Structure formats: C-alpha cells, structure tokens
Amino acid sequence: MDRFEAMRTLLAAVDGGSLSAASRALNTPLPTVSRRVSDLEAHLGAQLVVRTSRKLILTEAGEAYVGSARRLLEDLSDAERAASGEYRVPRGELLVTAPIMLGKLHVAPIVHAFLAAYPDVSVRLVLSDSNIDLVESHVDVAVRVGQLPDSELVARQVGHIHWVLVASPDYLARRGEPAQPEDLTSHDCIAFEGLQTRRVWRIGAGATARSVTISPRYSVNTGDAVVEAASAGLGIARVMSYQAATCVGACQLAPVLADQGFEQLPVHLVHRRQRSQPLKLRAFLDFVAPRLKLAIEACANRFAAVPCDDG
C-alpha cells in the first residue's frame, strides 16, 4: 500500500463528501478509491470514516488522522515545489476559473500576455458561470463577481461592475424610451435565463430600488447572446456593464433608465490561503490584478462617455 496515495485518496473523499466525489476528483475507479481507504483503515487498525448512502462521516480517530495527514501532505508538497525550483522562479501549472463572458472578454487576453511574460508557467483557464469549489477542484485562482461569503479564502478586489439596461437606438426610435421602471412592462424585453425563469428585474440601488416583473419576448441562456439580441433591436436587455460596454462604445446599444442607478457588484481575485505562496501564483496575481482593474474601469468609462450623435 502506498500510504501517501491512500492519504490523498482519503482527503479527496473527505473534501468531496463521498467516495464517488473522490473518484471523480482523482479520475480513479470507485472500487480503487474504496479499496485504498479500506486498506488504510486496516493498516491503522482503526475505522476512519462511516460510510452512509449519502456521505462520509469522520470518526473521532478519522478527524485526528485527517488533520495530521493534511499537514503532512502539505509539507511534502512544499518540499517537492522547493526542490523543483517553484519557489525560486515562477514555473508550473495554474488552474484558473472565471465567469464565461468576463473570461472571454477580459481575463483570457490578460492570461495570453501573462504566458508571454512567463514562459515556464502554463495556465488551464476554465470558464464557468458556476462558483467552482477551489479546494475540491484544486483551483489556484478564481475571478468572482458579487459579494463573497465569509471563508478562509484570500481575496483581492480589482474593481466594481454594475447592472445596466440597454437597447439598440433602432428599437428606442421605434418604441420610445421608458421614463420609469414600471414602463418596462409594456416593452419587449430580453431575459437572461435558462431552464429556470428569471423575470424580475431589480432597478436602482439601495433603499430606492424597485423590482419589476417583465414578460420577455425572447430569452436566452448566455450573456453574449443577450447582447447580440439587444443589438439586433429585439428589445431591452438587463446585463452587466462589462457585457455591453463594447456595443455601447460603438453606439450599437444605448443605456436605458441610466438615471435610476444600479446595484454595484465587486470583482475579486480569490485563492486559497497557503503557508508558502508559490512564485507562479504570486506572479499571476501581481500581473493580472492591475490589468483586470484597468479593463473594468475602461468598461465603466464607456457608459460615462458622451452619448452618440443621433444625427
């Protein structure tokens, strides 16, 4: 039995909540995962976990062993990284996640520049609008939009984005511009939704914010498709500022009800807390943070620019 391999398997099962989760995380057959945990328990002469149909529960001995095993594997990982030079020069692989459209528009170009500047570092960029668990999925850095829950993760704020209402100049010329949020009920609206409906738009910010129920003529489940539909004149869309900034700057879209104000959402770079931060991670954070901040500020400036000349 490889005890380090068995420890890693046990930790993957505990972090994922089940042997099946460990099987997926390690890309290892479930019977192999189960055998490793059983062999470890047999070697120690103690039961570490109680297997139920839904999850794993650590025994008292298991809690003590998992804590020690986690520290031991972290020390081993530190030693391996130090031996390979990861703490002397930035090298190795980084797993980075970001929301899909923010990732396409702003994170990916910055990652391209980072790779050119650091030839010994490789990056796996995963674009997803779901909040991927950093610990379970071994993610090094995540770009997160919105308020962060309390956790032991380390966060570096890089700016704010906000919700906006936009429509094409052609649509507004045909249908007129709503004067107040309640007017949206008589307009064609474009909803950002998938299998679950999202038909209540919150307009404004703070105590004066109002919720308006819309009846969309068109719904689609990606932000870029919503922006494309609005640019094509199908109606009024509610999107995040960075999603519409390019089209607003090109006069393909115009802000609607801009005087109402909209909720601002912080953008953070988030990573796990580590006793010794690898140089590849430090280099990535220091490279990306100021550039992503500038990109977000540029999006906001497009909404503050002089309106397009209708003539």
N, C-alpha and C positions, 0 to 999 in steps of 0.2 A: 504493500500500500504506500503510495506517495502521500505523505502526511500534509505537505503544502497544498497539493492538489485537492485533498479532502477538505482542508480548511477553507480554501477558496470556494469549493462547492457548497459547504455549509453556510458560509457568509452570503453567497448568492441566493440560497434558499431562504435565509432569514430576511435579507433585504427585500426580496421579491414577494415574500409571504407564502411561498409554496415551492414544492419540488418542481412543479411544472414551470413556474417562473424562472427557476434556476436553469432548467433545461433549455428554455428559450434564450436566456441571457448568455449562457455558456456555449450555446449551439451544440449541446451534448444530449444523446438519447436519455429519455427519462429513466429507464432501468439502470443506466450507468450512474446517473445522479443519485438515485435511491441507494444503489449498492455502496457508493462512496461514503454516504452518510452512515449507513449501517455498519460498514467496516470501521469507520472512525469510532463509533459508539462501542463496537466490540473491542477495539484496541484499548480504549479508555476504561472499559468495564463500567460505563455509566450511560444512562439514557439522556440525550441532549435535547431532543425535541419530541413533542407529542404530535403525531400526525392525525389531523381530522379531515373530514371530507372537503373542508373549505380553506383551511390554512394550517400553518405550523405554529405551535406554541412552545416556547423555550421552557425547559425545566429550570430549576434553580442551578443545577450543575451546568446546564447549557448556557445560561446567562453569563456565568463566570467564565466559561471556556470561550464563548464568542468574543467577549471583551478582550481577553488575552490574545486570542488568535488574530483579531483585527489589528491590535498594536504590533504583533509580531510580523504580520504580512506588510504593514505599512513600513516598518523598519527595513524589511527585506527589499521592498520596492525602492525605498530611499537609497539603500546600498547599491542596488543594481543601476539606478539612474546616475548615482555619483560615479560608479565605475565606468559607465558608458560615456561620461562627459556631459550629461544633460544639465548639470549644474555649473558647467564651465562655459559652454556655448549653447545657444538655442538650437536644439535638434530633437527630432522625434515627431510623433503624430499628435494632432489635436482634433478632438471631436467637438464641433461647434453646431449649435442649433439656433434657428431664428424663425420668426413668422414668415410665411411664404412670400408675400408681396414686398415686405420690408427687406427680406433677404435678397430677393431678385434685384430690386431697385438700388439698394444702398449697401447691404452687407457684402454681397458677393464681389462687387467691384473693389471694395477695400481689401477683401481677402486676396484677390488677384494681386494687388500691389504688395501685400504682405509677403506672399510667396516669392515674388521677385526680389524682395529685400532680404529674405531669409531662406536661402536655397536648401538648408539642411532640415527644414521643418515642412511637414506635409499636413494638410487640413482635410478632414471629412466634414463637409457642410451639409447638414440635414435641415431642410426647410419644412416646417410643420406649424400649423396654427394651434396645435395642442401643446400644453405645457408638459414637456417630456421630463420625467424624473431624472435629475442629474446623477444621483447616487446609483440608482438601479441600472441606468443605461450607460454609466461611466462617461458622462458628458463633461468636457473640460470647461466650456463656456457656453452660456445661453444668452441670447438677446431677448429680453422680456419687456412687453408693453403692458402698463397698468400697475396698480398698487400691488406691492409684494406682500405676501403673508409673512408673519414672523417665522424665522427659521435660522439655522446656523449657517446659511449660505452668505457669501460675501457679495455685496452689490456695489457697483459704481454707476452713478447716474450720468447719462450722457445727453439729457435734454427732455423736452416735452413735445408731444403731438396732441392734436385735438380733433374732435369730430367736426365735420363740415357738411353742409347741404350744398349740392352743386347741380347745375343743369346746363344744357347747351344754350347758347344765345338764340339758336333757331327755335328751340322749344319755348323759351321765355317770350320770344316775339309772337309766337302763335297763341300761347295760353296765358300770358301775363305772369307777373312775379307775385307770389304770395306776400301779403303785407303782415301777416301774423301766423304763428304756428298752426292755429286751427284751420287756416285756409288750405293746408296740405290735404285735408280730407276730400277736397274737390279737384285735386290734381292727380295726374298719372305719376305714380311713384315706383321706384325700382328697389326691391328688397334684396338684402344680402342674407340669404338663408338657404339651408339645405333641406333635409328631411323634416327638421323641426322648424316651425314658423317663428319669425321674429318680426312682428308687425306693430310694435310700439316703439316710436322714436322719442327719445328724450331731447328736448330742445332747450337751450340755455344752460346755465350752470348755477350751482348752489341753491339757495332757498327759492329763487325765482324760476327755476327750471320747470318746464311743463312737459307732460307726456301726451303724445298724440298717436292715436291708433290709425294706421294707414291701411288702404286696400290696394295693394300693388297690382299693376298691370303686368309686371314682369319680375320674376325672382330668379336668382342665380347664386351659386354657392362659392364663387371666388371673387375677391376684390377687384382683380383686373377686368373680369367680365362685367362687373357692375359699372366700372368706369367707362368701359367701351360702350355699354348700352346708353349711359347718360350722354356720352359724346355723340352718339348716333341720333340723339334727340328723342329717346323713348320716354323721358320723364325726369323727375327729380330724384337724386340718389343721396343717401347718407353714408359717407365713407370717412376714413381717417385722412387727415390733412396730407400726409406723405403720399397717399394713394392717388390723390387728384392733383397734386402740385404741378406736375409737368403739363397736364392738359390745361390747367388754369393759366400757367405761364405762357402757353401757346394760344391762349384765347379760344380754346376748344370747349372749355367749361367756364362757367361764371358762378361765384358764390351766391347762395340764396339765404335770406334771413341772416345775413352776417352780423347785423346789429344786435341779434339776440345773445351772442356769446355762446360758447360751447365748452363742455367739460374738457379739461386738460388731463392727459394721461402721461405719467413719467415713463421714460425708456431707460432701462438699466442693462449693463453687462453683469451677469451673475455667474459665480463659480463657487465650487466647494472650498471650504477652509482647509488649508494644508499646513502642516508644521514647517515644511520646507517647500517653497514655491518653485517649481521648475522654471528655468530661464525661458523655455519656449512659451510658457503661459504668461510670464511677466512681459516678455517681448510682444506677444499678441495683444495683451490688454493695453499696453502703452502705445502700440501702433494704432489700434482700432479706435480707442476711446475718443481722441481728439478729432479724428476724421469723421466718425459717425456723428459726433456732436455738430460739426460744421455742416454735414449733409442735412441733418434735421433742421438746423437753423435756416438753411437755404430754402427748405420747403415752406417754412413759416413766412419767410420774406416774400415768397411768390404771392401769398394771399394778402400781404400788406402793400404790394406794388400798386401803381396807378392802374385803374381799370382800363380794359381795352377800349379803343375808339370804335364806336359802332359805325362811324362813317368810313 
